[in-house]
Every structure is written in C-alpha cells, then in structure tokens.
C-alpha cells in the first residue's frame, strides 16, 4: 500500500472486511485466538486504511 492510500480514513466496510480476513486466518490456523482477538480490537479502533493493512500484512493475500 502506498503512503498516500495508507492515510485515507477507514470506513465501517473497510473494518468489517479486515475482520473477515482475520476470521479466515483464524479458521486456517494462521492466527492464535489471542492474536485474532487483539487484531479484531485493533481493526475496530483503526482510523486509516494503513492501520488496517498492518493487521493482515503477514497473512496470505488470498485471505484479504
């Protein structure tokens, strides 16, 4: 994600999309329950698209 896009304000749909990706990561065993919980809380608190992108950067792209 480029720096300009990373500064764009996140909307509810962006947050929900990130949470769905995290759910898939949990279901596939890529995240522990604790990691999932922490990232979901962070997703709902995120203000920018960049903050959301950081939560899924270590997951395969097909989960996004």
PDBQT receptor file of N, H, CA, C and O in Angstrom, charges set to zero:
ATOM      1  N   UNK A   1       0.857  -1.173   0.000  1.00  0.00    +0.000 N 
ATOM      2  CA  UNK A   1       0.000   0.000   0.000  1.00  0.00    +0.000 C 
ATOM      3  C   UNK A   1       0.899   1.230   0.000  1.00  0.00    +0.000 C 
ATOM      4  O   UNK A   1       1.850   1.322   0.777  1.00  0.00    +0.000 OA
ATOM      5  N   UNK A   2       0.586   2.164  -0.874  1.00  0.00    +0.000 N 
ATOM      6  H   UNK A   2      -0.186   2.089  -1.505  1.00  0.00    +0.000 HD
ATOM      7  CA  UNK A   2       1.409   3.369  -0.910  1.00  0.00    +0.000 C 
ATOM      8  C   UNK A   2       1.045   4.292   0.258  1.00  0.00    +0.000 C 
ATOM      9  O   UNK A   2      -0.028   4.172   0.850  1.00  0.00    +0.000 OA
ATOM     10  N   UNK A   3       1.942   5.196   0.571  1.00  0.00    +0.000 N 
ATOM     11  H   UNK A   3       2.814   5.293   0.091  1.00  0.00    +0.000 HD
ATOM     12  CA  UNK A   3       1.781   6.064   1.739  1.00  0.00    +0.000 C 
ATOM     13  C   UNK A   3       0.526   6.921   1.643  1.00  0.00    +0.000 C 
ATOM     14  O   UNK A   3      -0.154   7.142   2.645  1.00  0.00    +0.000 OA
ATOM     15  N   UNK A   4       0.219   7.400   0.453  1.00  0.00    +0.000 N 
ATOM     16  H   UNK A   4       0.771   7.221  -0.361  1.00  0.00    +0.000 HD
ATOM     17  CA  UNK A   4      -0.961   8.258   0.269  1.00  0.00    +0.000 C 
ATOM     18  C   UNK A   4      -2.244   7.500   0.608  1.00  0.00    +0.000 C 
ATOM     19  O   UNK A   4      -3.091   8.008   1.343  1.00  0.00    +0.000 OA
ATOM     20  N   UNK A   5      -2.386   6.306   0.081  1.00  0.00    +0.000 N 
ATOM     21  H   UNK A   5      -1.698   5.894  -0.516  1.00  0.00    +0.000 HD
ATOM     22  CA  UNK A   5      -3.583   5.497   0.348  1.00  0.00    +0.000 C 
ATOM     23  C   UNK A   5      -3.649   5.084   1.819  1.00  0.00    +0.000 C 
ATOM     24  O   UNK A   5      -4.738   4.978   2.383  1.00  0.00    +0.000 OA
ATOM     25  N   UNK A   6      -2.518   4.857   2.428  1.00  0.00    +0.000 N 
ATOM     26  H   UNK A   6      -1.633   4.944   1.970  1.00  0.00    +0.000 HD
ATOM     27  CA  UNK A   6      -2.473   4.450   3.824  1.00  0.00    +0.000 C 
ATOM     28  C   UNK A   6      -3.011   5.495   4.786  1.00  0.00    +0.000 C 
ATOM     29  O   UNK A   6      -3.388   5.177   5.914  1.00  0.00    +0.000 OA
ATOM     30  N   UNK A   7      -3.044   6.736   4.337  1.00  0.00    +0.000 N 
ATOM     31  H   UNK A   7      -2.738   6.994   3.420  1.00  0.00    +0.000 HD
ATOM     32  CA  UNK A   7      -3.538   7.825   5.188  1.00  0.00    +0.000 C 
ATOM     33  C   UNK A   7      -5.037   8.081   5.032  1.00  0.00    +0.000 C 
ATOM     34  O   UNK A   7      -5.601   8.902   5.755  1.00  0.00    +0.000 OA
ATOM     35  N   UNK A   8      -5.680   7.390   4.102  1.00  0.00    +0.000 N 
ATOM     36  H   UNK A   8      -5.221   6.722   3.515  1.00  0.00    +0.000 HD
ATOM     37  CA  UNK A   8      -7.115   7.580   3.884  1.00  0.00    +0.000 C 
ATOM     38  C   UNK A   8      -7.887   7.020   5.069  1.00  0.00    +0.000 C 
ATOM     39  O   UNK A   8      -7.560   5.954   5.590  1.00  0.00    +0.000 OA
ATOM     40  N   UNK A   9      -8.910   7.749   5.486  1.00  0.00    +0.000 N 
ATOM     41  H   UNK A   9      -9.175   8.615   5.063  1.00  0.00    +0.000 HD
ATOM     42  CA  UNK A   9      -9.737   7.316   6.619  1.00  0.00    +0.000 C 
ATOM     43  C   UNK A   9     -10.446   6.010   6.277  1.00  0.00    +0.000 C 
ATOM     44  O   UNK A   9     -10.964   5.843   5.173  1.00  0.00    +0.000 OA
ATOM     45  N   UNK A  10     -10.461   5.104   7.221  1.00  0.00    +0.000 N 
ATOM     46  H   UNK A  10     -10.040   5.239   8.118  1.00  0.00    +0.000 HD
ATOM     47  CA  UNK A  10     -11.139   3.813   7.062  1.00  0.00    +0.000 C 
ATOM     48  C   UNK A  10     -12.624   3.976   7.371  1.00  0.00    +0.000 C 
ATOM     49  O   UNK A  10     -13.008   4.755   8.243  1.00  0.00    +0.000 OA
ATOM     50  N   UNK A  11     -13.448   3.231   6.644  1.00  0.00    +0.000 N 
ATOM     51  H   UNK A  11     -13.136   2.598   5.936  1.00  0.00    +0.000 HD
ATOM     52  CA  UNK A  11     -14.878   3.209   6.906  1.00  0.00    +0.000 C 
ATOM     53  C   UNK A  11     -15.280   1.892   7.553  1.00  0.00    +0.000 C 
ATOM     54  O   UNK A  11     -14.474   0.970   7.673  1.00  0.00    +0.000 OA
ATOM     55  N   UNK A  12     -16.520   1.821   7.961  1.00  0.00    +0.000 N 
ATOM     56  H   UNK A  12     -17.175   2.571   7.863  1.00  0.00    +0.000 HD
ATOM     57  CA  UNK A  12     -17.011   0.594   8.598  1.00  0.00    +0.000 C 
ATOM     58  C   UNK A  12     -16.848  -0.622   7.698  1.00  0.00    +0.000 C 
ATOM     59  O   UNK A  12     -16.482  -1.696   8.175  1.00  0.00    +0.000 OA
ATOM     60  N   UNK A  13     -17.111  -0.472   6.411  1.00  0.00    +0.000 N 
ATOM     61  H   UNK A  13     -17.408   0.401   6.023  1.00  0.00    +0.000 HD
ATOM     62  CA  UNK A  13     -16.979  -1.597   5.477  1.00  0.00    +0.000 C 
ATOM     63  C   UNK A  13     -15.525  -2.065   5.401  1.00  0.00    +0.000 C 
ATOM     64  O   UNK A  13     -15.267  -3.263   5.283  1.00  0.00    +0.000 OA
ATOM     65  N   UNK A  14     -14.584  -1.139   5.466  1.00  0.00    +0.000 N 
ATOM     66  H   UNK A  14     -14.793  -0.166   5.561  1.00  0.00    +0.000 HD
ATOM     67  CA  UNK A  14     -13.154  -1.494   5.451  1.00  0.00    +0.000 C 
ATOM     68  C   UNK A  14     -12.799  -2.297   6.700  1.00  0.00    +0.000 C 
ATOM     69  O   UNK A  14     -12.073  -3.289   6.629  1.00  0.00    +0.000 OA
ATOM     70  N   UNK A  15     -13.316  -1.857   7.833  1.00  0.00    +0.000 N 
ATOM     71  H   UNK A  15     -13.905  -1.051   7.890  1.00  0.00    +0.000 HD
ATOM     72  CA  UNK A  15     -13.042  -2.570   9.084  1.00  0.00    +0.000 C 
ATOM     73  C   UNK A  15     -13.642  -3.973   9.052  1.00  0.00    +0.000 C 
ATOM     74  O   UNK A  15     -12.991  -4.934   9.462  1.00  0.00    +0.000 OA
ATOM     75  N   UNK A  16     -14.867  -4.096   8.574  1.00  0.00    +0.000 N 
ATOM     76  H   UNK A  16     -15.396  -3.315   8.242  1.00  0.00    +0.000 HD
ATOM     77  CA  UNK A  16     -15.536  -5.401   8.505  1.00  0.00    +0.000 C 
ATOM     78  C   UNK A  16     -14.812  -6.339   7.549  1.00  0.00    +0.000 C 
ATOM     79  O   UNK A  16     -14.706  -7.535   7.821  1.00  0.00    +0.000 OA
ATOM     80  N   UNK A  17     -14.319  -5.821   6.450  1.00  0.00    +0.000 N 
ATOM     81  H   UNK A  17     -14.405  -4.849   6.229  1.00  0.00    +0.000 HD
ATOM     82  CA  UNK A  17     -13.564  -6.633   5.503  1.00  0.00    +0.000 C 
ATOM     83  C   UNK A  17     -12.286  -7.173   6.150  1.00  0.00    +0.000 C 
ATOM     84  O   UNK A  17     -11.925  -8.333   5.952  1.00  0.00    +0.000 OA
ATOM     85  N   UNK A  18     -11.618  -6.334   6.912  1.00  0.00    +0.000 N 
ATOM     86  H   UNK A  18     -11.912  -5.392   7.073  1.00  0.00    +0.000 HD
ATOM     87  CA  UNK A  18     -10.410  -6.765   7.607  1.00  0.00    +0.000 C 
ATOM     88  C   UNK A  18     -10.736  -7.844   8.634  1.00  0.00    +0.000 C 
ATOM     89  O   UNK A  18     -10.002  -8.824   8.759  1.00  0.00    +0.000 OA
ATOM     90  N   UNK A  19     -11.825  -7.670   9.365  1.00  0.00    +0.000 N 
ATOM     91  H   UNK A  19     -12.422  -6.874   9.264  1.00  0.00    +0.000 HD
ATOM     92  CA  UNK A  19     -12.219  -8.672  10.366  1.00  0.00    +0.000 C 
ATOM     93  C   UNK A  19     -12.535 -10.004   9.686  1.00  0.00    +0.000 C 
ATOM     94  O   UNK A  19     -12.193 -11.060  10.217  1.00  0.00    +0.000 OA
ATOM     95  N   UNK A  20     -13.179  -9.968   8.528  1.00  0.00    +0.000 N 
ATOM     96  H   UNK A  20     -13.457  -9.109   8.097  1.00  0.00    +0.000 HD
ATOM     97  CA  UNK A  20     -13.450 -11.218   7.801  1.00  0.00    +0.000 C 
ATOM     98  C   UNK A  20     -12.143 -11.910   7.397  1.00  0.00    +0.000 C 
ATOM     99  O   UNK A  20     -12.044 -13.135   7.474  1.00  0.00    +0.000 OA
ATOM    100  N   UNK A  21     -11.165 -11.151   6.978  1.00  0.00    +0.000 N 
ATOM    101  H   UNK A  21     -11.246 -10.157   6.916  1.00  0.00    +0.000 HD
ATOM    102  CA  UNK A  21      -9.854 -11.730   6.642  1.00  0.00    +0.000 C 
ATOM    103  C   UNK A  21      -9.213 -12.361   7.870  1.00  0.00    +0.000 C 
ATOM    104  O   UNK A  21      -8.626 -13.440   7.791  1.00  0.00    +0.000 OA
ATOM    105  N   UNK A  22      -9.328 -11.687   8.989  1.00  0.00    +0.000 N 
ATOM    106  H   UNK A  22      -9.805 -10.810   9.053  1.00  0.00    +0.000 HD
ATOM    107  CA  UNK A  22      -8.777 -12.222  10.230  1.00  0.00    +0.000 C 
ATOM    108  C   UNK A  22      -9.506 -13.496  10.644  1.00  0.00    +0.000 C 
ATOM    109  O   UNK A  22      -8.882 -14.429  11.149  1.00  0.00    +0.000 OA
ATOM    110  N   UNK A  23     -10.812 -13.544  10.438  1.00  0.00    +0.000 N 
ATOM    111  H   UNK A  23     -11.319 -12.786  10.028  1.00  0.00    +0.000 HD
ATOM    112  CA  UNK A  23     -11.585 -14.753  10.743  1.00  0.00    +0.000 C 
ATOM    113  C   UNK A  23     -11.096 -15.927   9.904  1.00  0.00    +0.000 C 
ATOM    114  O   UNK A  23     -10.965 -17.043  10.406  1.00  0.00    +0.000 OA
ATOM    115  N   UNK A  24     -10.826 -15.673   8.624  1.00  0.00    +0.000 N 
ATOM    116  H   UNK A  24     -10.932 -14.766   8.216  1.00  0.00    +0.000 HD
ATOM    117  CA  UNK A  24     -10.310 -16.734   7.758  1.00  0.00    +0.000 C 
ATOM    118  C   UNK A  24      -8.924 -17.178   8.226  1.00  0.00    +0.000 C 
ATOM    119  O   UNK A  24      -8.610 -18.368   8.194  1.00  0.00    +0.000 OA
ATOM    120  N   UNK A  25      -8.105 -16.239   8.654  1.00  0.00    +0.000 N 
ATOM    121  H   UNK A  25      -8.360 -15.272   8.680  1.00  0.00    +0.000 HD
ATOM    122  CA  UNK A  25      -6.788 -16.576   9.176  1.00  0.00    +0.000 C 
ATOM    123  C   UNK A  25      -6.878 -17.432  10.430  1.00  0.00    +0.000 C 
ATOM    124  O   UNK A  25      -6.093 -18.364  10.604  1.00  0.00    +0.000 OA
ATOM    125  N   UNK A  26      -7.814 -17.129  11.289  1.00  0.00    +0.000 N 
ATOM    126  H   UNK A  26      -8.452 -16.372  11.148  1.00  0.00    +0.000 HD
ATOM    127  CA  UNK A  26      -8.033 -17.930  12.493  1.00  0.00    +0.000 C 
ATOM    128  C   UNK A  26      -8.508 -19.326  12.118  1.00  0.00    +0.000 C 
ATOM    129  O   UNK A  26      -8.010 -20.315  12.657  1.00  0.00    +0.000 OA
ATOM    130  N   UNK A  27      -9.451 -19.416  11.213  1.00  0.00    +0.000 N 
ATOM    131  H   UNK A  27      -9.855 -18.613  10.776  1.00  0.00    +0.000 HD
ATOM    132  CA  UNK A  27     -10.008 -20.710  10.805  1.00  0.00    +0.000 C 
ATOM    133  C   UNK A  27      -8.951 -21.611  10.177  1.00  0.00    +0.000 C 
ATOM    134  O   UNK A  27      -9.026 -22.833  10.304  1.00  0.00    +0.000 OA
ATOM    135  N   UNK A  28      -7.971 -21.020   9.504  1.00  0.00    +0.000 N 
ATOM    136  H   UNK A  28      -7.910 -20.027   9.402  1.00  0.00    +0.000 HD
ATOM    137  CA  UNK A  28      -6.911 -21.795   8.861  1.00  0.00    +0.000 C 
ATOM    138  C   UNK A  28      -5.740 -22.080   9.801  1.00  0.00    +0.000 C 
ATOM    139  O   UNK A  28      -4.765 -22.718   9.403  1.00  0.00    +0.000 OA
ATOM    140  N   UNK A  29      -5.831 -21.614  11.034  1.00  0.00    +0.000 N 
ATOM    141  H   UNK A  29      -6.623 -21.096  11.357  1.00  0.00    +0.000 HD
ATOM    142  CA  UNK A  29      -4.764 -21.855  11.997  1.00  0.00    +0.000 C 
ATOM    143  C   UNK A  29      -3.565 -20.942  11.841  1.00  0.00    +0.000 C 
ATOM    144  O   UNK A  29      -2.499 -21.229  12.386  1.00  0.00    +0.000 OA
ATOM    145  N   UNK A  30      -3.714 -19.859  11.116  1.00  0.00    +0.000 N 
ATOM    146  H   UNK A  30      -4.580 -19.626  10.673  1.00  0.00    +0.000 HD
ATOM    147  CA  UNK A  30      -2.604 -18.927  10.907  1.00  0.00    +0.000 C 
ATOM    148  C   UNK A  30      -2.487 -17.923  12.051  1.00  0.00    +0.000 C 
ATOM    149  O   UNK A  30      -1.436 -17.311  12.240  1.00  0.00    +0.000 OA
ATOM    150  N   UNK A  31      -3.571 -17.756  12.815  1.00  0.00    +0.000 N 
ATOM    151  H   UNK A  31      -4.425 -18.253  12.661  1.00  0.00    +0.000 HD
ATOM    152  CA  UNK A  31      -3.583 -16.870  13.969  1.00  0.00    +0.000 C 
ATOM    153  C   UNK A  31      -4.045 -17.659  15.187  1.00  0.00    +0.000 C 
ATOM    154  O   UNK A  31      -4.888 -18.549  15.079  1.00  0.00    +0.000 OA
ATOM    155  N   UNK A  32      -3.489 -17.328  16.332  1.00  0.00    +0.000 N 
ATOM    156  H   UNK A  32      -2.804 -16.605  16.420  1.00  0.00    +0.000 HD
ATOM    157  CA  UNK A  32      -3.998 -17.901  17.572  1.00  0.00    +0.000 C 
ATOM    158  C   UNK A  32      -5.251 -17.115  17.957  1.00  0.00    +0.000 C 
ATOM    159  O   UNK A  32      -5.516 -16.048  17.404  1.00  0.00    +0.000 OA
ATOM    160  N   UNK A  33      -6.001 -17.637  18.886  1.00  0.00    +0.000 N 
ATOM    161  H   UNK A  33      -5.786 -18.505  19.335  1.00  0.00    +0.000 HD
ATOM    162  CA  UNK A  33      -7.196 -16.931  19.355  1.00  0.00    +0.000 C 
ATOM    163  C   UNK A  33      -6.798 -15.585  19.954  1.00  0.00    +0.000 C 
ATOM    164  O   UNK A  33      -7.479 -14.582  19.743  1.00  0.00    +0.000 OA
ATOM    165  N   UNK A  34      -5.710 -15.566  20.691  1.00  0.00    +0.000 N 
ATOM    166  H   UNK A  34      -5.157 -16.381  20.862  1.00  0.00    +0.000 HD
ATOM    167  CA  UNK A  34      -5.243 -14.315  21.295  1.00  0.00    +0.000 C 
ATOM    168  C   UNK A  34      -4.859 -13.294  20.227  1.00  0.00    +0.000 C 
ATOM    169  O   UNK A  34      -5.232 -12.125  20.326  1.00  0.00    +0.000 OA
ATOM    170  N   UNK A  35      -4.114 -13.728  19.202  1.00  0.00    +0.000 N 
ATOM    171  H   UNK A  35      -3.811 -14.677  19.121  1.00  0.00    +0.000 HD
ATOM    172  CA  UNK A  35      -3.738 -12.811  18.113  1.00  0.00    +0.000 C 
ATOM    173  C   UNK A  35      -4.983 -12.295  17.408  1.00  0.00    +0.000 C 
ATOM    174  O   UNK A  35      -5.092 -11.106  17.109  1.00  0.00    +0.000 OA
ATOM    175  N   UNK A  36      -5.913 -13.194  17.148  1.00  0.00    +0.000 N 
ATOM    176  H   UNK A  36      -5.824 -14.160  17.391  1.00  0.00    +0.000 HD
ATOM    177  CA  UNK A  36      -7.158 -12.813  16.490  1.00  0.00    +0.000 C 
ATOM    178  C   UNK A  36      -7.898 -11.749  17.310  1.00  0.00    +0.000 C 
ATOM    179  O   UNK A  36      -8.307 -10.721  16.771  1.00  0.00    +0.000 OA
ATOM    180  N   UNK A  37      -8.066 -11.998  18.597  1.00  0.00    +0.000 N 
ATOM    181  H   UNK A  37      -7.734 -12.833  19.034  1.00  0.00    +0.000 HD
ATOM    182  CA  UNK A  37      -8.771 -11.039  19.458  1.00  0.00    +0.000 C 
ATOM    183  C   UNK A  37      -8.096  -9.671  19.452  1.00  0.00    +0.000 C 
ATOM    184  O   UNK A  37      -8.764  -8.642  19.353  1.00  0.00    +0.000 OA
ATOM    185  N   UNK A  38      -6.767  -9.667  19.559  1.00  0.00    +0.000 N 
ATOM    186  H   UNK A  38      -6.225 -10.504  19.639  1.00  0.00    +0.000 HD
ATOM    187  CA  UNK A  38      -6.021  -8.409  19.566  1.00  0.00    +0.000 C 
ATOM    188  C   UNK A  38      -6.199  -7.657  18.256  1.00  0.00    +0.000 C 
ATOM    189  O   UNK A  38      -6.403  -6.443  18.245  1.00  0.00    +0.000 OA
ATOM    190  N   UNK A  39      -6.119  -8.387  17.159  1.00  0.00    +0.000 N 
ATOM    191  H   UNK A  39      -5.953  -9.374  17.168  1.00  0.00    +0.000 HD
ATOM    192  CA  UNK A  39      -6.225  -7.738  15.846  1.00  0.00    +0.000 C 
ATOM    193  C   UNK A  39      -7.650  -7.262  15.555  1.00  0.00    +0.000 C 
ATOM    194  O   UNK A  39      -7.835  -6.225  14.919  1.00  0.00    +0.000 OA
ATOM    195  N   UNK A  40      -8.641  -8.000  16.006  1.00  0.00    +0.000 N 
ATOM    196  H   UNK A  40      -8.490  -8.843  16.522  1.00  0.00    +0.000 HD
ATOM    197  CA  UNK A  40     -10.025  -7.554  15.800  1.00  0.00    +0.000 C 
ATOM    198  C   UNK A  40     -10.265  -6.252  16.570  1.00  0.00    +0.000 C 
ATOM    199  O   UNK A  40     -10.872  -5.319  16.043  1.00  0.00    +0.000 OA
ATOM    200  N   UNK A  41      -9.792  -6.193  17.805  1.00  0.00    +0.000 N 
ATOM    201  H   UNK A  41      -9.300  -6.951  18.233  1.00  0.00    +0.000 HD
ATOM    202  CA  UNK A  41      -9.937  -4.948  18.570  1.00  0.00    +0.000 C 
ATOM    203  C   UNK A  41      -9.238  -3.796  17.855  1.00  0.00    +0.000 C 
ATOM    204  O   UNK A  41      -9.769  -2.688  17.778  1.00  0.00    +0.000 OA
ATOM    205  N   UNK A  42      -8.050  -4.065  17.336  1.00  0.00    +0.000 N 
ATOM    206  H   UNK A  42      -7.619  -4.965  17.399  1.00  0.00    +0.000 HD
ATOM    207  CA  UNK A  42      -7.297  -3.031  16.621  1.00  0.00    +0.000 C 
ATOM    208  C   UNK A  42      -8.013  -2.619  15.333  1.00  0.00    +0.000 C 
ATOM    209  O   UNK A  42      -7.990  -1.447  14.955  1.00  0.00    +0.000 OA
ATOM    210  N   UNK A  43      -8.646  -3.580  14.663  1.00  0.00    +0.000 N 
ATOM    211  H   UNK A  43      -8.665  -4.531  14.970  1.00  0.00    +0.000 HD
ATOM    212  CA  UNK A  43      -9.367  -3.269  13.425  1.00  0.00    +0.000 C 
ATOM    213  C   UNK A  43     -10.521  -2.315  13.699  1.00  0.00    +0.000 C 
ATOM    214  O   UNK A  43     -10.723  -1.349  12.963  1.00  0.00    +0.000 OA
ATOM    215  N   UNK A  44     -11.276  -2.586  14.755  1.00  0.00    +0.000 N 
ATOM    216  H   UNK A  44     -11.113  -3.370  15.353  1.00  0.00    +0.000 HD
ATOM    217  CA  UNK A  44     -12.408  -1.712  15.062  1.00  0.00    +0.000 C 
ATOM    218  C   UNK A  44     -11.968  -0.345  15.568  1.00  0.00    +0.000 C 
ATOM    219  O   UNK A  44     -12.737   0.614  15.505  1.00  0.00    +0.000 OA
ATOM    220  N   UNK A  45     -10.739  -0.246  16.067  1.00  0.00    +0.000 N 
ATOM    221  H   UNK A  45     -10.114  -1.025  16.118  1.00  0.00    +0.000 HD
ATOM    222  CA  UNK A  45     -10.205   1.040  16.534  1.00  0.00    +0.000 C 
ATOM    223  C   UNK A  45      -9.444   1.788  15.441  1.00  0.00    +0.000 C 
ATOM    224  O   UNK A  45      -9.119   2.962  15.616  1.00  0.00    +0.000 OA
ATOM    225  N   UNK A  46      -9.157   1.134  14.324  1.00  0.00    +0.000 N 
ATOM    226  H   UNK A  46      -9.421   0.180  14.182  1.00  0.00    +0.000 HD
ATOM    227  CA  UNK A  46      -8.341   1.735  13.259  1.00  0.00    +0.000 C 
ATOM    228  C   UNK A  46      -9.017   2.971  12.670  1.00  0.00    +0.000 C 
ATOM    229  O   UNK A  46     -10.233   3.018  12.489  1.00  0.00    +0.000 OA
ATOM    230  N   UNK A  47      -8.197   3.949  12.383  1.00  0.00    +0.000 N 
ATOM    231  H   UNK A  47      -7.208   3.911  12.530  1.00  0.00    +0.000 HD
ATOM    232  CA  UNK A  47      -8.697   5.184  11.771  1.00  0.00    +0.000 C 
ATOM    233  C   UNK A  47      -8.352   5.284  10.290  1.00  0.00    +0.000 C 
ATOM    234  O   UNK A  47      -9.031   5.980   9.534  1.00  0.00    +0.000 OA
ATOM    235  N   UNK A  48      -7.288   4.583   9.874  1.00  0.00    +0.000 N 
ATOM    236  H   UNK A  48      -6.737   4.017  10.488  1.00  0.00    +0.000 HD
ATOM    237  CA  UNK A  48      -6.843   4.705   8.478  1.00  0.00    +0.000 C 
ATOM    238  C   UNK A  48      -6.726   3.332   7.813  1.00  0.00    +0.000 C 
ATOM    239  O   UNK A  48      -6.658   2.299   8.480  1.00  0.00    +0.000 OA
ATOM    240  N   UNK A  49      -6.704   3.355   6.486  1.00  0.00    +0.000 N 
ATOM    241  H   UNK A  49      -6.759   4.194   5.944  1.00  0.00    +0.000 HD
ATOM    242  CA  UNK A  49      -6.515   2.120   5.734  1.00  0.00    +0.000 C 
ATOM    243  C   UNK A  49      -5.144   1.523   6.009  1.00  0.00    +0.000 C 
ATOM    244  O   UNK A  49      -4.984   0.302   5.983  1.00  0.00    +0.000 OA
ATOM    245  N   UNK A  50      -4.161   2.360   6.270  1.00  0.00    +0.000 N 
ATOM    246  H   UNK A  50      -4.291   3.351   6.291  1.00  0.00    +0.000 HD
ATOM    247  CA  UNK A  50      -2.823   1.877   6.591  1.00  0.00    +0.000 C 
ATOM    248  C   UNK A  50      -2.801   1.063   7.880  1.00  0.00    +0.000 C 
ATOM    249  O   UNK A  50      -2.125   0.037   7.969  1.00  0.00    +0.000 OA
ATOM    250  N   UNK A  51      -3.546   1.532   8.873  1.00  0.00    +0.000 N 
ATOM    251  H   UNK A  51      -4.095   2.365   8.800  1.00  0.00    +0.000 HD
ATOM    252  CA  UNK A  51      -3.629   0.788  10.130  1.00  0.00    +0.000 C 
ATOM    253  C   UNK A  51      -4.277  -0.577   9.899  1.00  0.00    +0.000 C 
ATOM    254  O   UNK A  51      -3.848  -1.575  10.479  1.00  0.00    +0.000 OA
ATOM    255  N   UNK A  52      -5.294  -0.621   9.066  1.00  0.00    +0.000 N 
ATOM    256  H   UNK A  52      -5.642   0.189   8.596  1.00  0.00    +0.000 HD
ATOM    257  CA  UNK A  52      -5.951  -1.895   8.767  1.00  0.00    +0.000 C 
ATOM    258  C   UNK A  52      -5.013  -2.824   8.004  1.00  0.00    +0.000 C 
ATOM    259  O   UNK A  52      -4.959  -4.021   8.286  1.00  0.00    +0.000 OA
ATOM    260  N   UNK A  53      -4.282  -2.284   7.050  1.00  0.00    +0.000 N 
ATOM    261  H   UNK A  53      -4.326  -1.311   6.822  1.00  0.00    +0.000 HD
ATOM    262  CA  UNK A  53      -3.365  -3.101   6.244  1.00  0.00    +0.000 C 
ATOM    263  C   UNK A  53      -2.314  -3.778   7.112  1.00  0.00    +0.000 C 
ATOM    264  O   UNK A  53      -1.922  -4.912   6.836  1.00  0.00    +0.000 OA
ATOM    265  N   UNK A  54      -1.858  -3.107   8.145  1.00  0.00    +0.000 N 
ATOM    266  H   UNK A  54      -2.176  -2.185   8.369  1.00  0.00    +0.000 HD
ATOM    267  CA  UNK A  54      -0.845  -3.680   9.032  1.00  0.00    +0.000 C 
ATOM    268  C   UNK A  54      -1.359  -4.943   9.729  1.00  0.00    +0.000 C 
ATOM    269  O   UNK A  54      -0.572  -5.827  10.070  1.00  0.00    +0.000 OA
ATOM    270  N   UNK A  55      -2.658  -5.029   9.937  1.00  0.00    +0.000 N 
ATOM    271  H   UNK A  55      -3.297  -4.312   9.660  1.00  0.00    +0.000 HD
ATOM    272  CA  UNK A  55      -3.236  -6.164  10.664  1.00  0.00    +0.000 C 
ATOM    273  C   UNK A  55      -3.268  -7.449   9.853  1.00  0.00    +0.000 C 
ATOM    274  O   UNK A  55      -3.400  -8.537  10.412  1.00  0.00    +0.000 OA
ATOM    275  N   UNK A  56      -3.150  -7.325   8.538  1.00  0.00    +0.000 N 
ATOM    276  H   UNK A  56      -3.043  -6.441   8.084  1.00  0.00    +0.000 HD
ATOM    277  CA  UNK A  56      -3.218  -8.511   7.678  1.00  0.00    +0.000 C 
ATOM    278  C   UNK A  56      -1.958  -8.701   6.834  1.00  0.00    +0.000 C 
ATOM    279  O   UNK A  56      -1.919  -9.595   5.990  1.00  0.00    +0.000 OA
ATOM    280  N   UNK A  57      -0.942  -7.890   7.042  1.00  0.00    +0.000 N 
ATOM    281  H   UNK A  57      -0.973  -7.164   7.728  1.00  0.00    +0.000 HD
ATOM    282  CA  UNK A  57       0.241  -7.936   6.176  1.00  0.00    +0.000 C 
ATOM    283  C   UNK A  57       0.989  -9.259   6.244  1.00  0.00    +0.000 C 
ATOM    284  O   UNK A  57       1.699  -9.611   5.302  1.00  0.00    +0.000 OA
ATOM    285  N   UNK A  58       0.844 -10.000   7.342  1.00  0.00    +0.000 N 
ATOM    286  H   UNK A  58       0.267  -9.715   8.107  1.00  0.00    +0.000 HD
ATOM    287  CA  UNK A  58       1.554 -11.282   7.448  1.00  0.00    +0.000 C 
ATOM    288  C   UNK A  58       0.663 -12.473   7.091  1.00  0.00    +0.000 C 
ATOM    289  O   UNK A  58       1.042 -13.623   7.315  1.00  0.00    +0.000 OA
ATOM    290  N   UNK A  59      -0.507 -12.202   6.541  1.00  0.00    +0.000 N 
ATOM    291  H   UNK A  59      -0.815 -11.268   6.358  1.00  0.00    +0.000 HD
ATOM    292  CA  UNK A  59      -1.414 -13.259   6.088  1.00  0.00    +0.000 C 
ATOM    293  C   UNK A  59      -1.364 -13.358   4.561  1.00  0.00    +0.000 C 
ATOM    294  O   UNK A  59      -1.124 -12.355   3.889  1.00  0.00    +0.000 OA
ATOM    295  N   UNK A  60      -1.588 -14.548   4.009  1.00  0.00    +0.000 N 
ATOM    296  H   UNK A  60      -1.783 -15.362   4.556  1.00  0.00    +0.000 HD
ATOM    297  CA  UNK A  60      -1.594 -14.687   2.548  1.00  0.00    +0.000 C 
ATOM    298  C   UNK A  60      -2.642 -13.767   1.908  1.00  0.00    +0.000 C 
ATOM    299  O   UNK A  60      -3.709 -13.538   2.478  1.00  0.00    +0.000 OA
ATOM    300  N   UNK A  61      -2.331 -13.261   0.752  1.00  0.00    +0.000 N 
ATOM    301  H   UNK A  61      -1.464 -13.448   0.290  1.00  0.00    +0.000 HD
ATOM    302  CA  UNK A  61      -3.227 -12.339   0.058  1.00  0.00    +0.000 C 
ATOM    303  C   UNK A  61      -4.602 -12.941  -0.229  1.00  0.00    +0.000 C 
ATOM    304  O   UNK A  61      -5.589 -12.207  -0.281  1.00  0.00    +0.000 OA
ATOM    305  N   UNK A  62      -4.686 -14.247  -0.415  1.00  0.00    +0.000 N 
ATOM    306  H   UNK A  62      -3.884 -14.843  -0.373  1.00  0.00    +0.000 HD
ATOM    307  CA  UNK A  62      -5.981 -14.845  -0.743  1.00  0.00    +0.000 C 
ATOM    308  C   UNK A  62      -6.978 -14.760   0.429  1.00  0.00    +0.000 C 
ATOM    309  O   UNK A  62      -8.161 -15.049   0.250  1.00  0.00    +0.000 OA
ATOM    310  N   UNK A  63      -6.511 -14.368   1.615  1.00  0.00    +0.000 N 
ATOM    311  H   UNK A  63      -5.550 -14.133   1.760  1.00  0.00    +0.000 HD
ATOM    312  CA  UNK A  63      -7.407 -14.183   2.755  1.00  0.00    +0.000 C 
ATOM    313  C   UNK A  63      -7.997 -12.796   2.786  1.00  0.00    +0.000 C 
ATOM    314  O   UNK A  63      -8.973 -12.553   3.496  1.00  0.00    +0.000 OA
ATOM    315  N   UNK A  64      -7.416 -11.871   2.020  1.00  0.00    +0.000 N 
ATOM    316  H   UNK A  64      -6.623 -12.069   1.444  1.00  0.00    +0.000 HD
ATOM    317  CA  UNK A  64      -7.876 -10.481   2.086  1.00  0.00    +0.000 C 
ATOM    318  C   UNK A  64      -9.167 -10.350   1.400  1.00  0.00    +0.000 C 
ATOM    319  O   UNK A  64      -9.727  -9.256   1.342  1.00  0.00    +0.000 OA
TER     320      UNK A  64
